[in-house]
Amino acid sequence: MPHHSKFSMPALAQHPEAKILRLQLRQNRVLKNLDAAQWRELEPLLEIVDYAKGESLEHQGDWSMEQYFVIDGILKRVVSNAQGKEMILRFAAEADIDTSYAAWRLKTPIPYSIRAVTKVRAAKLSMPNWVQFLGHHPAVKNAFEFEIMKLMSEVMAHTITLHLLDAPGRIQRFMRKHADLTERLPKKELALYLNLSPETLSRLKRHGKI
């Protein structure tokens, strides 16, 4: 996937791979129950963007916010302190979303960054457009807000896990909950998420602790 330029983000309908992209987007956990009329309303608002590995989609502290539907690749949500120490809050892969919806609703700057862990293809739209779309479709809004609550509770559970479980316990929990991501994530990213050094992660794997 080429590194995208800010000026050449095709709308879904104009994309050369529109047919397959539509099928992929229909697998998305938030979009899969949309009816034909809702798709017709949403589709012109969606841009398809390819992000390079390591590229930032949203910056902590920004006010400009967008809604993302992951089509291919893995995103991470990261928070950093003034000293630049980072903590990964969650990963989002195919059929998942990332968003700054809660910050938008609370009228606060986005409290984390969203970055590409691998090359990523996503469909995105501006938060005002997404909020307006949700306003027209209360059932979609309810389902979306339910996903946001699940997502926030997952982040909370992860944060608690870092304090309560030892290193092997943290790794085992991740492998149980995210078996699909275990082999796909770079070791450095997985180690940072679990608050371990890459060396500790390798050692535990080598000694069969996980």
N, C-alpha and C positions, 0 to 999 in steps of 0.2 A: 504494500500500500504506500503510495507516495506521501511525502510530508505535505500537508495541505497548505495552500496559501489562503490568507484571510479573504482574498477577493474571489476565490473560485470554489465556493461551496454550493454544489448543485442542490436544488430542491429535489425532493424524492422523485417526483414525476419526470423530471428532466434527466435523471441519472441513467447512464447506459445500462446499469444493472437493476433498474427499478423493479423488474418482475420478481427477482430473487429476494431483493431487499424487502419488498412487501411481505413475502412469505416469512422472512426472518422476523420482521417486526410483529407479525401476528402471533409469534411465540412469546412475545414479551409479557411478563407477569402482569403489567398494568394495562396493556393494550389488547390482550387476547380476547376479551369479551365485548369489544366494540362492535356495533352493528354497521351495516353498509353506509348508512347516512352519517354516522359519527366519523367513519373513516374518510368519507368525502370532505367533511369539514376540517378534519385534522391534517390530512395529507399535504395540502398546499402550504401549511405552516412549518413542515419539517424540512430541515436541511441535513444532508448526509455529509459527515466530516470524517476525514482520516487523520489520526493523530500519531505522531512519531513516538516511539518509546521514550518515556521520561518527560514528555510534553505536559504542560499544565493546562487544564481546561478552565479551572477556577482558582483564584488566589485568595488565601485567607485574608480577611479584612476588606475584600471588595464589596461593592454595592451592586455591580452588574451581575445578574444571575440568570442561569438557564437551566432547562430541564433536559436530561440526557437519557436516551434509551440505548443500551449497549447492544450492538449487532455482532461484533467480533472483537475478541481481545479482553484484557482485564484492566479495570480502573482501580485506583486506591483513593481513599479519603484520608488525608493526613493533617495532623495539627502540629504546629511547632511553637516553641517558646521563644522568648527574646534572644536567647543564646543560640538558637538554631537547632536545638535538640528536637527530633521529630518522633511522633508516635503515629502508627497507622491504626485507624479506627475500624476500617472494614475494606473488603475487596468487593468489586462488582464485575461479573463476567457476563457472557451471552444471556440474553433474555432478562437481565436485571436492569436496574436503573441507578442513576445517581442524580442528586438534586440539591438545590438550596432552598427548597420550598418553605421549610420551617423558618429560616431566617427572613425570607420574603414576607411571610405572614406576620412575623414578630417585628418587622421593620428594623432589623438589625443587620450589620454587615455579616457576610458569610464567615462562620467561625472556624473553617477548615479549608484546605486546598483540595482540589480533585486533580489527580495526575494519572497519566497512562503508564502502567507497569510494563506492558508489552505494546506493540503496535495495536491501535484500537480504531475500529470504525464504529461510529455512533450516529444516531439520528438525534437532532437537538432542535429546540425552539426556545424563544425567549420566555422568561417567567411570566411577563404580562400576558402573552398570547396563550400560554398554558393555563393560567388562572382564569382567563376569560373563557376558554374552551370548557374547563371544569364547571364554571358557573352555568353553562348551558345544559350540563349533563350531570344532575345530582347523583345518579347511581355510579357513574364513573368517578366522580369526586369522592364519594364514600369509599369505594374500593381502593382508590389511590391513597387516601388518608390512612386507611387501614394498613396498607403496605408501608407507609412512612412510620407508623407506630411500631410495626414489627421490626423495621430497620433500626429505629432508635433503641428499641429494647434489646436488639442483637448487639448494638454498640455498647450499651450499658453492661450486658452480660459479659462481653469480652473484657471490658475494663475491670470488672470485678474478678474475673478469672485470673488476670495478671497478678492480682494481690493474693488470691486464695489458693491457687494450684502451684505445685512445684513444676520444674521445667518439663519432665516427662509427661506430667498430667496435662499441661498446656498443649503440648504437641499432640497427645492422644485425642484431646477434645477437638482440636482443629481437624485432625484426620477423620474423626467421626462425623463432624458437622459439614466439612468441606472436602470430602474425598476427591471430588472432581478437580479441585484446585491444587491439591498437595504436590503433584508432580509437575504442574504447569508453572508454578511460581518460582522465580529465581530465589535461590537459597537466602540471599541477602535480604530480600523483601519479606520472606516468611520469618526469618530470624528477627527482623525489626518488629514485625507484627506481634510476635510472641515474647518480645523483650528479652531476647537471648542474643549472644554473639553467634555469628555463622559457625565459629569453631565448636561451640557447645552443641549446636544443632547437629553438626557433622559427627561429633563424638558420640552423642546419644544414638544416632542412627547406626553408627559403626558397631557400637557395643550392644545393639539389639534391644535398647531400652524402649524403643517405640516400634 
